[in-house]
């Protein structure tokens, strides 16, 4: 029954993501990502509250919203507001982050009765680092190479990169789940996640590599004598696809374990109950949170721009 609920939730999520990515104006997708980030941040602060660690929840939510809005503006400023200095606008998220750190420290000053000032500050900042800052790289994947007007659909580059990221990481999740459930015998880190096994890890690696190589062959586009897969205006060779399959699978496992550690420290099984069979938003996004920046930086360093 739980598997059926999980499949149902997955179908709904994929359908909604496909509609946002391929049919609607890009601003709709951006607003949904920001909304999910704020809800995920609420889940994070809920986990910490359950663990007995206080946080400035309202300040954190407002700060997360400001960070993601600043990221979107900095990536599309040339289209949204002509006449601004591009180099200065690119620094907007960093400037906002410094201002947020300042505000969070100052917010602690009037709290005379708070017995945990350092955990309060640290937990508030950790929530921002864990959710909105990592999710900002989803926007980087969408707009860094192809800035897009708010009323236009996502570019082919953005569509290809997000589809590739989700296919590889979630294929790894699925492979790890089924192999671990059927063949798992040796626990990885039972203190953190009792269900994770080394056999499941191997299944996730194989599934991630297989998914990456499958996408490579489907998008295979020989150009200039070099066999490459086209990702919009970016291209990757089969060697990159092979490495990324294993690399993103590994990063996804780390992301999953990080969330398991947070939940276990608070005595929780799921971060929420929004998605039947899956749990909360963090339970769905955990493996993607670190994978998105990993893919972004890899592409910045190694992808060929066509």
Buried (B, 14 or more C-beta within 10 A) or exposed (E): EEEEEBEBBBEEBEEEBEEBBEEBBBBBBBBBBBEBBBBBBBBBBBBBBBBEBBBBBEBBBBBBBBBBBBBBBBBBBEEBEEEBEEEEBEEBBEEBBEEBBEBBEEBBEEEEEEEBEEBBBBBBBBBBEBBBBBBBBBBBBBBBBBBBEBEEBBBEBBBBBBBBBBBBBBBBBBBBBBBBBEEBEEBBEEEBBEBBBEBBBBBBBBBBBBBBBBBBEEBEEEEEEEBBBBBBBBBBBBEBBBBBBBBBBBBBBBBBBBBBBBBBBBEBEBBBEBBBBBBBBBBBBBBBBBBBBBBBEBBEEBBBEB
